[in-house]
Amino acid sequence: MLVDTHCHLDFPDFAPERDAVVARARAAGVGRVVTISTHVTKFAEIAAIAEAYDDVFCTVGTHPNHALDEPEASPETLVALARHEKCIAFGEAGLDYHYNQAPKETAQRVLRNHIAAAREAQLPLVIHTRDADEDMARILREEMGQGAFPALLHCFTASRALAETAVELGVYLSFSGVLTFKNAQSLRDIAADMPLERLLVETDAPFLAPTPHRGKRNEPAFVKETARVLAESKGVSEAEIARATTANALRLFSKMPPLSCAEAAA
């Protein structure tokens, strides 16, 4: 069994066939799907999607590219929303200096609000980071120094230095379909050297469809392709990667219910 730890089932790409997308994920051996919030103001819609499927869970948070146009949610507001039964994490929040759609100080403040919520609730924070390695490493060190909180760097494509800092601080790394791209050998090298007990897999669907589905809309069923390449990179079997990444996901997302006997055997 695999867990797609990051997708966006609320995006319009999935609206016409969401039931079929979830069914294909189940058929592919994906036993848990986490649909990720990008707007706190749309949390009710995201939660409703999670409520519709036993094996789909959700998060609450503001993407850094919306840090300026979304109302800033206080840590108290985030914690209150995360009490929803199907909400298992905060985010995705973080820093994106590639698109720079919000001033750096605004994005950093919003990120720290999410960190405060994660620390208080002891639910993981799903972190987006792009072209912001130095600031992200600094903020993680500062905030962990004020009190530990569970977290993962999603769709990891950053530097080896940031990967090593994250692992040192107890943060998980999640790899997407980018890991399968022909020109991503340096990323595969980083994945190969990171401890297996800190690794997760995801799709970031509908984006970043892995090889051999490049050019198509991505969906949770395709996470098995990323898991396959991660297994090759680590020099272990696909079964071992499935076992390890699923165990890691259940450990990190501690609010997600344990597997049933039937699911565990799948």
LUMVEXZA-75252 format. One record per residue (C-alpha): x, y, z; residue number from 0; residue in one letter. Coordinates in steps of 0.5 Angstrom, whole numbers, plus 2048, in hexadecimal, padded with zeros to 3 digits. Each point is the difference from the previous one (the first is absolute). Layout:
N
TORBA    X    Y    Z   nr  rest
TORBA    X    Y    Z  NUM     A
...
END
This chain:
266
TORBA    X    Y    Z   nr  rest
TORBA  800  800  800    0     M
TORBA  802  807  7FF    1     L
TORBA  7FE  807  802    2     V
TORBA  7FF  806  7FC    3     D
TORBA  802  805  805    4     T
TORBA  7FF  806  7FC    5     H
TORBA  7FB  802  7FA    6     C
TORBA  7FA  805  7FF    7     H
TORBA  7FA  7FC  7FF    8     L
TORBA  7FC  807  800    9     D
TORBA  803  803  7FA   10     F
TORBA  7FB  800  7FA   11     P
TORBA  805  7FB  7FC   12     D
TORBA  7FC  7FB  804   13     F
TORBA  7F9  802  801   14     A
TORBA  7FD  7FC  7FA   15     P
TORBA  803  7F9  803   16     E
TORBA  802  801  807   17     R
TORBA  7FD  7F9  802   18     D
TORBA  803  7FD  7FA   19     A
TORBA  807  803  802   20     V
TORBA  7FF  7FD  807   21     V
TORBA  7FE  7F9  7FD   22     A
TORBA  806  800  7FC   23     R
TORBA  805  802  806   24     A
TORBA  7FD  7FA  804   25     R
TORBA  801  7FB  7FA   26     A
TORBA  807  802  7FF   27     A
TORBA  801  7FF  808   28     G
TORBA  800  807  803   29     V
TORBA  7FD  7FF  806   30     G
TORBA  800  807  803   31     R
TORBA  7FF  807  7FC   32     V
TORBA  802  806  803   33     V
TORBA  7FC  806  7FD   34     T
TORBA  804  807  801   35     I
TORBA  7FD  807  802   36     S
TORBA  803  806  7FC   37     T
TORBA  7FB  805  803   38     H
TORBA  7FD  800  807   39     V
TORBA  7FA  803  7FD   40     T
TORBA  7FE  7FA  7FC   41     K
TORBA  801  7FB  806   42     F
TORBA  7F9  7FE  800   43     A
TORBA  800  7FE  7F9   44     E
TORBA  806  7FC  801   45     I
TORBA  7FE  7FD  806   46     A
TORBA  7F9  7FE  7FD   47     A
TORBA  805  7FC  7FB   48     I
TORBA  803  7FC  805   49     A
TORBA  7F9  7FF  804   50     E
TORBA  7FE  7FC  7F9   51     A
TORBA  805  7FB  800   52     Y
TORBA  803  7FB  806   53     D
TORBA  807  800  7FE   54     D
TORBA  801  808  7FE   55     V
TORBA  802  805  805   56     F
TORBA  802  807  800   57     C
TORBA  804  806  802   58     T
TORBA  7FE  807  802   59     V
TORBA  805  806  7FE   60     G
TORBA  802  805  7FB   61     T
TORBA  805  7FF  7FA   62     H
TORBA  805  805  800   63     P
TORBA  7FE  803  7F9   64     N
TORBA  7FA  802  804   65     H
TORBA  803  803  806   66     A
TORBA  7FE  807  7FE   67     L
TORBA  7F9  7FF  7FD   68     D
TORBA  7FD  7FB  805   69     E
TORBA  7FE  803  807   70     P
TORBA  806  7FE  805   71     E
TORBA  7FD  7FB  805   72     A
TORBA  803  800  807   73     S
TORBA  803  7FA  803   74     P
TORBA  7F9  7FF  804   75     E
TORBA  7FC  800  7FA   76     T
TORBA  804  7FB  7FD   77     L
TORBA  800  7FB  806   78     V
TORBA  7F9  801  800   79     A
TORBA  7FE  7FE  7F9   80     L
TORBA  805  7FA  801   81     A
TORBA  7FB  7FD  805   82     R
TORBA  7FC  7FE  7FA   83     H
TORBA  800  7F8  800   84     E
TORBA  804  7FF  7F9   85     K
TORBA  805  806  801   86     C
TORBA  806  7FD  802   87     I
TORBA  805  805  7FE   88     A
TORBA  802  808  7FF   89     F
TORBA  802  803  7F9   90     G
TORBA  802  800  7FB   91     E
TORBA  804  806  803   92     A
TORBA  807  803  7FE   93     G
TORBA  804  804  7FC   94     L
TORBA  800  801  7F9   95     D
TORBA  806  804  7FD   96     Y
TORBA  7FF  7FE  7F9   97     H
TORBA  7F9  803  7FF   98     Y
TORBA  801  805  805   99     N
TORBA  7F8  801  800  100     Q
TORBA  800  803  807  101     A
TORBA  806  804  804  102     P
TORBA  805  7FC  803  103     K
TORBA  7FE  803  807  104     E
TORBA  7F9  7FE  7FF  105     T
TORBA  801  7F9  7FE  106     A
TORBA  805  7FF  806  107     Q
TORBA  7FB  803  805  108     R
TORBA  7FA  7FB  7FD  109     V
TORBA  805  7FA  800  110     L
TORBA  802  802  808  111     R
TORBA  7F8  800  801  112     N
TORBA  800  7F9  7FD  113     H
TORBA  806  7FE  804  114     I
TORBA  7FD  802  807  115     A
TORBA  7F9  7FD  7FE  116     A
TORBA  804  7F9  7FF  117     A
TORBA  804  801  806  118     R
TORBA  7FA  801  804  119     E
TORBA  7FC  7FA  7FD  120     A
TORBA  805  7FC  7FF  121     Q
TORBA  7FE  7FE  7F9  122     L
TORBA  805  801  7FA  123     P
TORBA  801  806  7FC  124     L
TORBA  800  7FE  7F8  125     V
TORBA  806  805  7FE  126     I
TORBA  800  803  7F9  127     H
TORBA  807  803  7FE  128     T
TORBA  803  802  7FA  129     R
TORBA  806  804  7FE  130     D
TORBA  800  802  808  131     A
TORBA  805  7FB  803  132     D
TORBA  804  805  804  133     E
TORBA  7FA  803  803  134     D
TORBA  7FD  7FA  801  135     M
TORBA  805  7FC  804  136     A
TORBA  801  806  804  137     R
TORBA  7F9  801  802  138     I
TORBA  7FF  7F8  801  139     L
TORBA  806  801  805  140     R
TORBA  7FE  806  804  141     E
TORBA  7F9  7FD  800  142     E
TORBA  802  7F9  802  143     M
TORBA  804  803  806  144     G
TORBA  7FA  803  803  145     Q
TORBA  7FD  7F9  800  146     G
TORBA  7FF  7FA  7FC  147     A
TORBA  7FB  7FF  7FB  148     F
TORBA  7FE  7FB  7FA  149     P
TORBA  801  802  7F9  150     A
TORBA  802  7FE  7F9  151     L
TORBA  803  803  7FA  152     L
TORBA  7FB  7FE  7FB  153     H
TORBA  802  7FF  7F8  154     C
TORBA  808  801  802  155     F
TORBA  804  803  7FB  156     T
TORBA  805  804  804  157     A
TORBA  807  7FF  801  158     S
TORBA  804  7FB  804  159     R
TORBA  801  805  806  160     A
TORBA  7F9  801  801  161     L
TORBA  7FE  7F9  800  162     A
TORBA  806  7FE  805  163     E
TORBA  7FD  806  804  164     T
TORBA  7F9  7FD  800  165     A
TORBA  802  7F9  802  166     V
TORBA  805  803  805  167     E
TORBA  7FA  804  803  168     L
TORBA  7FB  7FA  800  169     G
TORBA  7FC  802  7FA  170     V
TORBA  7FE  7FB  7FA  171     Y
TORBA  801  801  7F9  172     L
TORBA  7FB  7FE  7FB  173     S
TORBA  801  7FF  7F9  174     F
TORBA  7FC  801  7FA  175     S
TORBA  800  7FE  7F8  176     G
TORBA  806  805  7FF  177     V
TORBA  804  7FA  803  178     L
TORBA  7FE  7FC  7FA  179     T
TORBA  802  805  7FB  180     F
TORBA  806  7FF  7FB  181     K
TORBA  804  806  802  182     N
TORBA  7FF  7FF  808  183     A
TORBA  806  7FB  801  184     Q
TORBA  803  805  806  185     S
TORBA  7F9  800  803  186     L
TORBA  800  7F8  800  187     R
TORBA  807  801  803  188     D
TORBA  7FE  804  806  189     I
TORBA  7FA  7FB  801  190     A
TORBA  805  7FA  800  191     A
TORBA  804  803  805  192     D
TORBA  7FA  802  805  193     M
TORBA  7FE  7FB  806  194     P
TORBA  7FA  7FC  7FD  195     L
TORBA  7FC  801  807  196     E
TORBA  800  808  7FE  197     R
TORBA  7FD  7FF  7F9  198     L
TORBA  7F9  800  7FD  199     L
TORBA  7FD  800  7F9  200     V
TORBA  7FB  805  7FD  201     E
TORBA  7FD  802  7F9  202     T
TORBA  7FE  807  801  203     D
TORBA  7FB  7FF  7FB  204     A
TORBA  7FD  802  7FB  205     P
TORBA  807  803  7FF  206     F
TORBA  807  7FC  7FF  207     L
TORBA  7FE  7FA  7FD  208     A
TORBA  805  7FB  800  209     P
TORBA  803  7FC  7FB  210     T
TORBA  7FD  7FC  7FC  211     P
TORBA  7FA  805  801  212     H
TORBA  804  807  7FE  213     R
TORBA  7FB  804  7FC  214     G
TORBA  7FA  7FE  803  215     K
TORBA  7FC  802  806  216     R
TORBA  803  7FD  807  217     N
TORBA  7FC  7FC  805  218     E
TORBA  801  7FC  806  219     P
TORBA  800  7F9  7FD  220     A
TORBA  807  802  7FC  221     F
TORBA  803  801  807  222     V
TORBA  803  7F9  7FF  223     K
TORBA  804  802  7FA  224     E
TORBA  804  805  805  225     T
TORBA  800  7FA  805  226     A
TORBA  803  7FC  7FB  227     R
TORBA  806  805  7FE  228     V
TORBA  801  801  808  229     L
TORBA  801  7F9  801  230     A
TORBA  805  800  7FA  231     E
TORBA  804  806  803  232     S
TORBA  800  7FC  807  233     K
TORBA  802  7FA  7FD  234     G
TORBA  7FA  7FC  804  235     V
TORBA  7FA  7FD  7FD  236     S
TORBA  7FA  803  7FE  237     E
TORBA  7FC  7FC  806  238     A
TORBA  805  803  805  239     E
TORBA  7FF  807  7FE  240     I
TORBA  7F9  7FF  800  241     A
TORBA  800  7FD  807  242     R
TORBA  805  806  803  243     A
TORBA  7FD  806  7FD  244     T
TORBA  7F9  7FD  802  245     T
TORBA  802  7FF  807  246     A
TORBA  804  807  800  247     N
TORBA  7F9  804  7FD  248     A
TORBA  7FC  7FC  806  249     L
TORBA  805  802  805  250     R
TORBA  801  808  7FE  251     L
TORBA  7F8  800  7FE  252     F
TORBA  7FF  7FE  807  253     S
TORBA  7F8  802  800  254     K
TORBA  7FF  7FB  7FA  255     M
TORBA  7FD  7FA  802  256     P
TORBA  804  7F9  800  257     P
TORBA  7FF  7FB  7FA  258     L
TORBA  7FB  7FB  801  259     S
TORBA  803  7F9  7FF  260     C
TORBA  7FD  800  7F9  261     A
TORBA  804  806  7FE  262     E
TORBA  806  7FE  803  263     A
TORBA  800  7F9  7FC  264     A
TORBA  7FF  804  7FA  265     A
END
